[in-house]
Amino acid sequence: MKSHDHFFGRLEGFAVNEKNHLTLNSLDLVQLAQLSDRPLYVLNELVIRKNIRAYRQALSTYYPAESHIFYASKVFLNLGMCYLLNQEHTGLDVCSEGELFIANQTDFPHEKIIFHGNNKSQSELEKAIDANIFAIMVDNACELEDILKISESKNAITNVMIRINPVVEVDTHAYIATGVRESKFGVPIDDPSTWSLIELAFKSPFIHFKGIHFHLGSQITELTAYSQAIKKIISYIKRLHDKCIHVEALNIGGGLGAPYTIADQSLSIDGFIKELCQGICEEYQLNNLELPKLMIEPGRSIIASAGCTLYKIGHIKGDRSEILYAPVNGGMSDNLRPSLYQAEYSAAIANKMNWDGPTQKYKIVGKCCETGDVLIQKITLPQCSPGDVLVMFVTGAYQHALASNYNKHTLPGVLLVRDGAYEWLTKEQPYSDLIQHDLVPLHLRGRDKNLND
Ligand SMILES: Cc1ncc(COP(=O)(O)O)c(C=O)c1O
């Protein structure tokens, strides 16, 4: 197996050293893997920055009016990431009080934060209103009423945008399609109450109605749904305009997919933005409208390809003639995507690059007590032995964010690599964390307690 057969050839920063080990930014991944007995998430800082800059560059090339990028923090968020985003002059899309809390710990500018969510709590709304963020993305009529009441009680004017579901066919996994009729998010474009909701926001003295938001879903690699949504939403904006309701901002959500395997189609950030901006500009021109502030909320396309996960192989199981089980020291507790929505990945054995020995088909399984804990259903790799380092590629998005303590596995640490050096971005979770919030009621402390006592 020659190195160029591997998917990693399409990714930035990877190479093979004289020991035939896989390296990332000149760091030997076999050595890095020895830093922990748990899996390790590794992020390449330069790729994150490059992707953000690619968005900025494309927007300034193809969109002639003002534009803003709000990184979707659900994808991966910690303190270091907030600082990095701020250095890159990028806004933040949060969807919970927890995400807002993390941003606040870094003094992230409130005017660069937007707040999402289909069931925001009173406390979340109050915090967002008090912070006077760029805008709350209103999901439904009851939420707008709550915002009105809170704003009135505080004598505040709250910035809002309304999340409209454009109701189009979206070509992605059903669990991550949001612009479809069945979605729980936003208000449907063809529902008359959506119009009343916008009118109410527009007329209220306690609301600054900034505009419209839509988000089609995630891991989208084909743009037909975008052009349909853009047409529908802009013709809706034209109808609002004709009733003197001004839409100053249009937020087109996130959604650009990342290639995870050699078979996956890939669309560059530049190509994606070019096509969307051309579509938007054309529709605005056709409708004789002035271009709005354009907002975009990318997540996966910024950080997925910047990440990889290092695992160690355990004892191989199975009959040599079939697909063998290769278990790793992690699993669905650090990467839920394969079990949640059959996501596929590529991998390599970092200590067996340029391999000319025997190869074998493996099913890469985790160590969680679930039959569905399979990370890769079938992959051909150099014949594996316990201790080999398996690198799974493109794991920067929705992995650490979806990780859990299932089976009481501790959460892996996150390493940030840059210029041949690494630093911890999040330390590995200690076992003491697993019990830090447990309390033992007094009556449970003694031994041999009789239930009738
Ligand atoms: C409202 C909203 N915006 C942005 C995103 C980010 O999407 P992606 O990571 O596909 O760019 C999501 C995630 O699905 C989302 O729900």
The ligand as an SDF file (V2000), in Angstrom:
LIG
                    3D

 16 16  0  0  0  0  0  0  0  0999 V2000
  -28.6950   26.7890   12.4140 C   0  0  0  0  0  0  0  0  0  0  0  0
  -27.4260   26.1410   12.0130 C   0  0  0  0  0  0  0  0  0  0  0  0
  -26.4690   26.8980   11.4490 N   0  0  0  0  0  0  0  0  0  0  0  0
  -25.2900   26.3660   11.0780 C   0  0  0  0  0  0  0  0  0  0  0  0
  -25.0230   25.0140   11.2470 C   0  0  0  0  0  0  0  0  0  0  0  0
  -23.7060   24.4810   10.8070 C   0  0  0  0  0  0  0  0  0  0  0  0
  -23.8340   23.6020    9.7660 O   0  0  0  0  0  0  0  0  0  0  0  0
  -22.5250   22.9850    9.1150 P   0  0  0  0  0  0  0  0  0  0  0  0
  -21.6910   22.4320   10.2110 O   0  0  0  0  0  0  0  0  0  0  0  0
  -23.0320   21.9340    8.2140 O   0  0  0  0  0  0  0  0  0  0  0  0
  -21.8310   24.0910    8.3740 O   0  0  0  0  0  0  0  0  0  0  0  0
  -26.0090   24.1860   11.8140 C   0  0  0  0  0  0  0  0  0  0  0  0
  -25.8060   22.7440   11.9430 C   0  0  0  0  0  0  0  0  0  0  0  0
  -26.5310   21.9570   11.4210 O   0  0  0  0  0  0  0  0  0  0  0  0
  -27.2460   24.7770   12.2190 C   0  0  0  0  0  0  0  0  0  0  0  0
  -28.1950   24.0280   12.7930 O   0  0  0  0  0  0  0  0  0  0  0  0
  1  2  1  0
  2  3  1  0
  2 15  2  0
  3  4  2  0
  4  5  1  0
  5  6  1  0
  5 12  2  0
  6  7  1  0
  7  8  1  0
  8  9  2  0
  8 10  1  0
  8 11  1  0
 12 13  1  0
 12 15  1  0
 13 14  2  0
 15 16  1  0
M  END
$$$$
